[in-house]
Amino acid sequence: MQKALAQAGKDGGGIVFVPGGNYIIRDSLVVPSGVELRGVYDVPHHTLGGGSMLHIYPGTNENPAVLVLARAGLRGLSFNYADQSAGDVKKYPYLIQGQGSDLYIININCGNPYQLLDLGTRRCDRHYVDYLSGAPLRVGVAVGGGSIDGEIRNVMFNTHYWSRLPGGNRFFDNSRRAGQVWGYQKENLDAIWVGNCKREYLYENFAYGSLYGIHFTQQDGRGPENCIVLGHGTDGSKTGAYFERGNGRIDLINSELVSMSSSNKVVIKLGPDFHGTARLINTMVWGDPSTLAQVDNGSLWLLGLHSTQFGNGLQINQGEITAVNVNYTGRTRSGPRNHLSMAGAKAKATLIGNITQGELMVTDTAIEAGSPAPKPVLIGNMTR
């Protein structure tokens, strides 16, 4: 396969087609510039569907299994780690790493990668990802490296890519225990990690089972700038959206954020080193969160959020929150708690036009001796 790829590169580019079947890959594949490594699928597909299946045996290879160079691409392939096990996780290198501009990853599936796609180690301007699917364990997609104008679309992560497997294929005898996979993911998986990049467009991506459904942070002292996140979905996870570090503004529009089946479940989290503004516009929250939003620094705007379960509500330790038209449709499953807690003397909160079932519950206590308790600004809030 590598010889065919290298020859296509020498010939100036082209398609290296992989017919349906099983292929054992022990060393890294390099897809040269202008070359596409292509399988039988021209549509999104599931692990269960088989197809052109590349079975990865890293052994002592510490490099990513597939290196995609500038203007190269992958399309319609399935990958599998035949010796990976949910009960004995092997910390393998990335399956795929981008190494240049204008590369693409389209209709690619891997049911059980430890780390799936790396677009953050090398700069990959104008990368294009569409329908990458699987059940990664540690990292799903990492984007950064100073990349500009990239697009990540229709990513689909779910534990059933691990557990629903082709029958009668010896390469898939390693594990089918979806419950064990989900438990590992909720404590370890960064589903979508966004670092140093500009004008990244993330569209209709979804992760079921993760520690962080989407995670924004800094890389080499720089965080994401002017990113658009439209229609993101986090489900069955511990933390829906985590703004760890960075400056500037990040907007999430039309998101679904579901935290459940774990402990210390936070829907939206702003870390102590986050100095920017996170705006969530038209957000749906359900599941069983411990906390709706935790703000340890920076500024959080909630504009049109609908929450069926909210745990301890909004917790502001430092920084500020502005919540406009937040609808609390029910009480927590373990009984009524606060809608808003302001635990730090520097905490600020403004609630405008929020709707609660029963009285709006606010706790405002300073943690610094001798400091006055912070007071929220409450305008036009209603109870049903």
C-alpha positions in Angstrom: 0.0 0.0 0.0 2.8 2.4 0.9 4.6 1.7 -2.4 1.4 2.5 -4.3 1.0 5.8 -2.4 4.7 6.7 -3.0 4.4 6.0 -6.7 1.2 8.1 -7.0 3.1 10.9 -5.3 6.0 10.6 -7.8 3.5 10.6 -10.6 2.1 13.9 -9.5 -1.0 12.7 -7.6 -4.0 10.5 -8.0 -6.2 8.0 -6.1 -4.9 4.8 -4.5 -8.0 2.6 -4.2 -8.3 0.0 -1.4 -10.8 -2.7 -2.4 -13.1 -4.1 0.3 -11.4 -6.5 2.6 -8.9 -6.8 5.6 -5.5 -5.2 5.5 -2.8 -5.4 8.2 -0.9 -2.2 8.8 2.2 -2.4 11.1 4.2 0.7 10.0 3.1 4.2 9.3 1.4 5.1 6.0 2.3 8.4 4.4 -0.2 9.9 2.0 1.8 12.3 -0.3 0.6 15.6 -1.5 -2.0 15.4 -4.2 -2.8 11.8 -3.4 -6.1 10.3 -2.0 -6.2 7.0 -0.1 -9.7 5.8 -0.8 -11.9 2.9 0.3 -15.2 1.6 -1.0 -17.5 4.0 0.8 -18.6 7.2 -0.6 -21.1 7.9 2.2 -20.9 7.9 6.0 -20.6 4.4 7.4 -20.6 2.4 10.6 -18.0 -0.1 11.9 -20.7 -2.7 11.5 -20.6 -2.1 7.7 -17.0 -3.4 7.2 -15.7 -2.2 3.9 -12.0 -1.4 3.2 -10.7 -2.2 6.7 -7.2 -1.3 7.7 -6.3 -3.1 11.0 -3.6 -1.2 12.9 -0.9 -3.0 14.9 1.4 -0.2 16.2 3.8 -2.5 18.0 6.8 -0.3 18.8 5.8 2.4 16.2 5.5 5.6 18.2 4.3 7.7 15.1 0.7 8.1 14.0 -0.5 5.3 11.8 -1.4 7.5 8.9 0.3 10.8 8.0 -1.7 13.0 5.6 0.5 15.6 3.9 -0.6 18.9 2.3 -3.3 18.6 -0.4 -3.8 14.9 0.4 -6.8 13.1 1.7 -8.5 10.0 3.1 -12.0 8.9 2.0 -14.3 6.0 2.6 -12.0 3.9 4.8 -12.5 1.9 8.0 -9.8 1.4 10.7 -9.5 -0.9 13.6 -7.1 -1.7 16.4 -7.4 -5.5 16.6 -5.5 -5.8 19.9 -7.2 -2.8 21.7 -9.3 -3.8 24.7 -11.8 -1.9 26.9 -10.4 -3.8 29.9 -6.8 -3.1 29.1 -6.5 0.2 27.3 -3.3 0.6 25.2 -2.2 4.2 24.9 -1.4 4.2 21.2 -0.3 7.2 19.1 -2.8 9.1 17.0 -4.4 7.1 14.2 -4.3 10.0 11.7 -2.1 13.1 11.8 -2.4 16.1 9.4 0.9 17.6 8.2 0.0 20.5 5.9 -2.6 22.7 4.4 -5.6 21.8 2.3 -5.9 18.2 3.5 -9.2 16.4 3.9 -10.6 13.5 5.9 -14.0 12.4 4.6 -16.2 9.4 5.6 -13.7 7.8 7.8 -14.6 5.3 10.6 -12.5 3.8 13.5 -14.4 2.0 16.2 -11.7 1.9 18.9 -8.9 4.4 18.6 -7.0 5.7 21.6 -6.4 9.0 19.8 -8.2 9.5 16.5 -7.3 12.7 14.6 -4.4 15.2 15.2 -4.7 18.5 13.5 -2.9 20.3 16.3 0.7 19.2 16.2 1.4 20.6 12.7 -0.2 23.6 11.1 -3.0 22.5 8.8 -4.6 25.6 7.2 -7.9 25.0 5.4 -8.3 21.4 6.6 -11.6 19.8 5.8 -13.2 17.0 7.9 -16.6 15.6 7.2 -18.2 12.6 8.9 -15.4 11.2 11.0 -16.9 8.6 13.2 -15.9 6.2 16.0 -15.5 5.7 19.7 -12.2 7.2 20.7 -10.9 6.8 24.2 -8.5 9.7 24.9 -8.8 12.3 22.1 -11.3 12.4 19.3 -10.2 15.5 17.2 -7.5 17.9 18.2 -7.2 21.1 16.2 -4.6 23.8 16.6 -1.0 24.3 15.6 -1.8 27.8 14.3 -4.2 26.5 11.7 -6.4 29.0 9.9 -9.8 28.6 8.1 -10.3 24.9 8.9 -13.7 23.1 8.9 -14.8 20.2 11.0 -18.3 18.9 10.1 -20.6 16.1 11.1 -18.2 14.3 13.5 -20.1 11.5 15.2 -18.6 9.8 18.3 -20.7 7.1 20.0 -19.9 3.9 22.0 -21.9 1.7 19.6 -19.1 2.1 17.0 -17.0 0.0 19.4 -19.7 -2.6 20.3 -21.6 -3.1 17.1 -19.1 -5.0 15.0 -18.9 -7.1 11.8 -19.8 -10.7 12.5 -17.4 -13.5 11.7 -14.4 -11.3 11.4 -11.5 -12.4 13.6 -10.0 -8.9 13.7 -12.9 -7.8 15.9 -12.7 -10.4 18.6 -11.0 -8.0 21.0 -13.9 -6.5 23.0 -17.6 -5.7 22.7 -18.2 -4.2 26.2 -19.8 -0.8 25.4 -20.6 -0.1 29.1 -16.9 -0.4 30.0 -15.9 1.9 27.1 -18.5 4.5 28.1 -17.1 4.5 31.7 -13.6 5.1 30.5 -14.6 7.8 28.1 -16.5 9.8 30.8 -13.3 10.1 32.8 -10.7 10.5 30.0 -12.0 11.5 26.6 -11.4 15.0 25.1 -13.9 14.5 22.3 -13.2 17.8 20.4 -10.1 19.8 21.6 -9.6 23.3 20.2 -6.3 25.1 20.7 -4.3 27.6 18.7 -6.4 28.2 15.6 -8.2 31.1 13.8 -11.5 31.1 12.1 -12.2 27.5 12.7 -15.7 26.4 11.7 -17.2 23.5 13.7 -20.6 22.4 12.3 -23.1 19.8 13.7 -20.5 17.7 15.6 -21.7 15.2 18.2 -20.1 13.2 21.1 -21.8 10.7 23.3 -19.7 9.7 26.3 -16.7 12.0 27.2 -15.0 13.9 29.9 -15.2 17.1 27.8 -17.7 17.2 24.9 -15.9 20.3 23.5 -12.8 21.8 25.1 -11.2 25.2 24.4 -7.7 26.0 25.6 -4.4 27.6 24.8 -1.5 26.1 22.9 1.9 27.8 22.8 0.3 30.7 24.6 -2.5 31.2 22.0 -6.1 30.1 22.1 -8.8 29.9 19.4 -9.8 33.1 17.7 -13.0 33.9 15.9 -14.3 30.4 15.9 -17.9 29.5 15.0 -19.4 26.5 16.6 -22.9 25.7 15.2 -25.1 22.9 16.3 -22.7 21.1 18.6 -24.0 18.2 20.6 -22.6 16.7 23.9 -24.5 13.8 25.3 -23.9 11.3 28.1 -20.8 13.1 29.2 -19.3 14.6 32.3 -18.6 18.2 31.1 -20.6 19.5 28.2 -18.4 22.5 27.2 -15.1 23.5 28.9 -13.5 26.8 28.4 -10.2 26.2 30.1 -7.8 28.9 29.0 -7.7 31.8 26.5 -8.8 35.3 25.6 -11.3 36.8 23.2 -14.8 35.5 22.5 -16.1 32.1 21.7 -19.7 31.5 20.5 -21.7 28.3 20.6 -25.0 28.5 18.7 -27.8 25.9 18.9 -26.0 23.5 21.2 -27.3 20.5 23.0 -25.3 19.8 26.3 -26.2 16.8 28.3 -24.2 15.8 31.4 -25.2 12.5 33.1 -24.3 9.2 34.7 -21.2 10.3 36.5 -20.2 12.5 39.5 -19.4 16.3 39.5 -21.2 16.7 36.3 -21.0 20.3 34.9 -22.8 21.4 31.8 -20.7 24.6 31.1 -17.3 25.3 32.8 -15.1 28.4 32.7 -11.7 27.7 34.2 -9.6 30.0 36.5 -7.2 30.7 33.6 -9.9 31.7 31.1 -9.9 35.4 30.5 -12.3 35.7 27.6 -16.0 35.7 26.9 -18.0 32.5 26.2 -21.4 33.1 24.7 -23.9 30.3 24.4 -26.9 31.1 22.2 -30.0 28.9 22.1 -28.9 26.0 24.2 -30.7 22.9 25.2 -29.7 21.2 28.5 -31.1 18.0 30.0 -29.8 14.8 31.7 -28.8 15.0 35.4 -26.1 17.7 35.9 -24.6 18.5 39.2 -24.1 22.1 38.1 -25.5 24.0 35.2 -22.6 26.4 34.9 -19.4 26.9 36.9 -17.5 30.2 36.4 -14.1 30.4 37.9 -13.0 33.4 35.7 -13.9 35.2 32.6 -17.3 36.1 31.3 -20.2 33.8 30.5 -23.3 34.8 28.5 -26.3 32.5 28.4 -28.8 33.7 25.8 -31.9 31.6 25.4 -31.0 28.5 27.4 -33.7 25.8 28.1 -32.8 23.5 31.0 -34.9 20.6 32.2 -32.4 19.7 35.0 -30.0 22.2 36.5 -28.4 20.7 39.7 -26.9 23.5 41.7 -27.7 26.0 39.0 -25.2 28.8 38.2 -22.1 28.9 40.4 -20.0 32.0 40.1 -16.7 31.9 42.1 -14.9 34.6 40.2 -15.8 36.4 36.9 -19.2 37.2 35.7 -22.3 35.7 34.2 -25.1 37.3 32.2 -28.2 35.1 31.8 -30.9 36.3 29.5 -34.1 34.2 29.0 -32.9 31.1 30.8 -35.8 28.7 31.3 -35.7 26.3 34.3 -38.5 23.9 33.5 -38.2 21.7 36.6 -36.5 21.0 39.9 -33.4 18.9 40.3 -34.0 15.2 40.7 -32.6 15.3 44.3 -34.8 18.2 45.3 -34.8 22.0 45.0 -31.4 23.7 45.0 -30.1 27.2 44.1 -30.6 28.7 40.7 -27.6 31.0 41.4 -24.7 30.9 43.9 -22.1 33.6 44.2 -19.3 32.3 46.3 -16.6 34.9 45.7 -16.3 38.6 46.5 -15.4 39.3 42.9 -18.4 37.4 41.5 -20.9 39.3 39.3 -24.2 38.1 38.0 -27.0 39.6 35.9 -30.2 37.7 35.4 -32.7 39.1 32.9 -36.0 37.6 31.9 -35.3 34.1 33.5 -38.2 31.8 34.2 -38.2 29.4 37.2 -40.6 26.8 38.5 -41.1 28.1 42.1 -39.1 30.9 43.7 -35.8 32.1 42.2 -33.2 30.8 44.7 -30.1 32.9 45.1 -27.2 32.4 47.5 -24.6 35.2 47.7 -21.9 34.8 50.4 -18.4 36.2 50.3 -15.5 33.9 51.0 -13.1 36.6 51.9 -13.3 37.8 55.5 -14.6 41.3 55.9 -15.8 41.5 52.3 -19.4 42.3 51.5 -21.4 39.5 49.9 -21.8 40.1 46.1 -25.3 41.0 45.0 -26.8 39.9 41.6 -28.7 42.2 39.3 -32.2 40.8 38.8 -34.4 42.3 36.1 -37.8 41.0 34.9 -37.4 37.4 36.1 -40.6 35.3 36.5 -41.9 32.2 38.3 -44.5 29.9 36.9 
